[in-house]
């Protein structure tokens, strides 16, 4: 089994776990993940910049986080009764057989959004064009995705739905802390997800203690 296939299956399992945390029967609810995906594309464009009438510089760390958010919704769209291994195998085959175009960030984002709106399906090939345009590869996607998935669980565990969760820690958003923490951790470790959660918990507890 290839590393990419392994990573795809691992991420699909994590996505299923997260979605199940939100709703135990999420696959039967008909949630409009395609709509969330193309709206995330709009947020990505905002971070990259498109206003020719004012000075703007691409915020690439935020662009890359949006790519990861798009991936969350894309993965969610793929569940259709198949096993995670079957979906991962299909993704790997589609990516190997498809043509990943070299595009700039804005064109790649719009191509993915257009495809999603037209078909209400997720195109791994269009997404991969965006991934590469955002200066990311499969390994970085995996590392960032697992980190964001753990953060989503951490938010839920600390009162996100009830409104008691603090998204700003020491003057920065939790996403920014996540990026900093994951860069220091070994993504190949068997305890990678646990290591991220522990690091987030330690920093969050420190922030809450300071806020009191």
Phi and psi in degrees as a GROMACS rama.xvg file:
@    title "Ramachandran Plot"
@    xaxis  label "Phi"
@    yaxis  label "Psi"
@TYPE xy
-72.0781  158.861  UNK-2
-59.2554  -41.0269  UNK-3
-64.8987  -42.949  UNK-4
-61.4144  -42.6667  UNK-5
-59.9561  -45.1884  UNK-6
-66.4428  -41.8245  UNK-7
-58.501  -47.2472  UNK-8
-65.5713  -39.6942  UNK-9
-61.1264  -43.4252  UNK-10
-69.2711  -36.7376  UNK-11
-62.2694  -41.111  UNK-12
-64.6456  -41.1816  UNK-13
-64.5217  -39.4613  UNK-14
-65.8466  -41.3965  UNK-15
-60.719  -41.5465  UNK-16
-63.4857  -42.7759  UNK-17
-66.6315  -45.0606  UNK-18
-63.7371  -36.9243  UNK-19
-66.3099  -32.6121  UNK-20
-63.6531  -37.1159  UNK-21
-74.2469  -42.5361  UNK-22
-150.861  122.058  UNK-23
-60.8698  -26.762  UNK-24
-115.868  45.4685  UNK-25
-60.5283  -33.2674  UNK-26
-69.61  -19.1678  UNK-27
-95.5777  0.787782  UNK-28
-90.2829  -15.7029  UNK-29
68.09  30.9751  UNK-30
-59.4632  141.63  UNK-31
-84.2091  69.4892  UNK-32
-62.6574  -31.313  UNK-33
-61.763  -36.2214  UNK-34
-69.4509  -42.5561  UNK-35
-61.246  -36.6934  UNK-36
-64.6075  -49.4329  UNK-37
-72.4534  -26.1019  UNK-38
-70.2993  -34.0352  UNK-39
-64.1001  -33.064  UNK-40
-60.2478  -40.3378  UNK-41
-62.8666  -40.7685  UNK-42
-64.9932  -37.6686  UNK-43
-60.5593  -44.7712  UNK-44
-60.0264  -38.8295  UNK-45
-60.9394  -42.1982  UNK-46
-71.521  -31.8717  UNK-47
-76.1872  -38.9036  UNK-48
101.181  132.544  UNK-49
-142.375  -2.85588  UNK-50
-84.8167  102.62  UNK-51
-72.3114  -14.1344  UNK-52
-88.7067  2.81595  UNK-53
-148.52  160.34  UNK-54
-72.4591  127.521  UNK-55
-141.503  145.239  UNK-56
-126.178  134.968  UNK-57
-59.1669  132.959  UNK-58
-96.4328  84.8809  UNK-59
-64.8556  -37.1066  UNK-60
-58.1808  -39.5713  UNK-61
-72.5781  -36.0112  UNK-62
-58.7248  -45.0339  UNK-63
-66.6321  -35.0745  UNK-64
-64.5768  -37.3205  UNK-65
-66.5572  -36.4085  UNK-66
-58.9871  -42.0361  UNK-67
-66.5842  -40.4295  UNK-68
-62.2681  -40.7608  UNK-69
-59.9826  -41.2036  UNK-70
-61.1645  -39.9645  UNK-71
-54.6235  -49.2659  UNK-72
-71.5846  -35.671  UNK-73
-61.343  -45.6925  UNK-74
-59.3369  -42.2005  UNK-75
-61.1277  -32.2758  UNK-76
-71.2  -16.4374  UNK-77
-86.0111  -15.0552  UNK-78
-74.6689  119.735  UNK-79
-145.8  28.7078  UNK-80
101.144  -14.6449  UNK-81
-77.0768  160.659  UNK-82
-74.3517  163.071  UNK-83
-63.5789  -33.0094  UNK-84
-66.9884  -40.187  UNK-85
-64.9729  -41.7744  UNK-86
-66.0762  -44.2917  UNK-87
-62.1594  -39.7077  UNK-88
-64.822  -41.7082  UNK-89
-65.3534  -40.6852  UNK-90
-60.9231  -46.1499  UNK-91
-62.1238  -43.8104  UNK-92
-65.2728  -45.0411  UNK-93
-61.3452  -39.4103  UNK-94
-69.8919  -37.6907  UNK-95
-69.058  -35.3694  UNK-96
-90.8909  -19.7677  UNK-97
-82.7287  170.208  UNK-98
-105.814  109.228  UNK-99
-86.2401  112.92  UNK-100
-83.0724  146.746  UNK-101
-85.1073  114.043  UNK-102
-137.463  163.609  UNK-103
-83.4562  172.201  UNK-104
-60.4274  -46.5133  UNK-105
-66.5922  -44.379  UNK-106
-64.3752  -40.452  UNK-107
-67.0754  -37.534  UNK-108
-65.4208  -44.6341  UNK-109
-67.3223  -35.5223  UNK-110
-64.9444  -40.4983  UNK-111
-67.9124  -44.4012  UNK-112
-62.0093  -42.7849  UNK-113
-62.3824  -45.5497  UNK-114
-62.6087  -41.3598  UNK-115
-66.1242  -42.8763  UNK-116
-66.8776  -37.5466  UNK-117
-73.0051  -35.9089  UNK-118
-111.955  -18.6983  UNK-119
55.6669  31.0225  UNK-120
-128.409  163.91  UNK-121
-101.38  126.326  UNK-122
-101.174  110.502  UNK-123
-64.7352  -32.7285  UNK-124
-68.8606  -45.5658  UNK-125
-63.2714  -40.0463  UNK-126
-63.8895  -40.4144  UNK-127
-66.0734  -32.1611  UNK-128
-61.8477  -41.7723  UNK-129
-66.8085  -42.3721  UNK-130
-55.6705  -47.8455  UNK-131
-69.2766  -37.5523  UNK-132
-62.6422  -31.703  UNK-133
-86.8542  14.7148  UNK-134
61.2008  44.7989  UNK-135
-125.302  158.483  UNK-136
-130.263  -177.121  UNK-137
-61.0971  -39.7966  UNK-138
-67.0728  -41.496  UNK-139
-68.733  -37.9945  UNK-140
-58.8529  -45.8291  UNK-141
-61.3955  -49.0887  UNK-142
-60.6867  -46.1331  UNK-143
-70.1765  -38.457  UNK-144
-64.4358  -48.6499  UNK-145
-59.6884  -41.736  UNK-146
-60.3237  -45.565  UNK-147
-68.7046  -35.6041  UNK-148
-62.8544  -43.7118  UNK-149
-63.0933  -41.2246  UNK-150
-60.8028  -40.2506  UNK-151
-61.9894  -41.8618  UNK-152
-64.5164  -41.5214  UNK-153
-61.5163  -41.8311  UNK-154
-60.074  -46.5129  UNK-155
-62.1296  -39.3751  UNK-156
-69.3401  -17.8652  UNK-157
-118.34  32.2468  UNK-158
88.1965  24.9371  UNK-159
-62.2515  -46.0852  UNK-160
-71.0213  -29.4829  UNK-161
-83.3781  -11.6238  UNK-162
89.4595  8.48535  UNK-163
-97.503  -4.33569  UNK-164
-75.0404  137.823  UNK-165
-93.6958  114.788  UNK-166
-84.5523  -23.0065  UNK-167
-99.848  123.29  UNK-168
-120.79  124.637  UNK-169
50.148  39.6677  UNK-170
81.8911  5.65077  UNK-171
-131.826  152.438  UNK-172
-69.6373  154.07  UNK-173
-59.6182  -31.5553  UNK-174
-58.2907  -39.5492  UNK-175
-68.1264  -40.3247  UNK-176
-63.095  -39.2773  UNK-177
-59.1504  -47.8801  UNK-178
-58.5505  -45.1721  UNK-179
-63.1473  -42.6546  UNK-180
-70.2094  -42.624  UNK-181
-67.6044  -27.3901  UNK-182
-66.2605  -20.5  UNK-183
-94.9681  -7.03613  UNK-184
-105.492  157.669  UNK-185
-89.4678  108.617  UNK-186
-68.1603  -17.3873  UNK-187
-87.5913  -5.33824  UNK-188
-70.4684  142.836  UNK-189
-64.8126  -21.5298  UNK-190
-102.581  20.7942  UNK-191
-54.4669  -48.4005  UNK-192
-64.0214  -42.263  UNK-193
-65.2442  -37.1297  UNK-194
-64.0675  -41.0628  UNK-195
-63.7748  -46.7658  UNK-196
-60.2503  -44.2761  UNK-197
-62.638  -43.2068  UNK-198
-64.7611  -41.0226  UNK-199
-62.5407  -44.8769  UNK-200
-60.8493  -43.1053  UNK-201
-63.4499  -43.5622  UNK-202
-72.1551  -36.7193  UNK-203
-66.7497  -42.6934  UNK-204
-62.8641  -36.8213  UNK-205
-64.6547  -40.5914  UNK-206
-66.0003  -42.0882  UNK-207
-65.4395  -39.4145  UNK-208
-64.0051  -37.3432  UNK-209
-69.8239  -33.6808  UNK-210
-73.5402  -19.4406  UNK-211
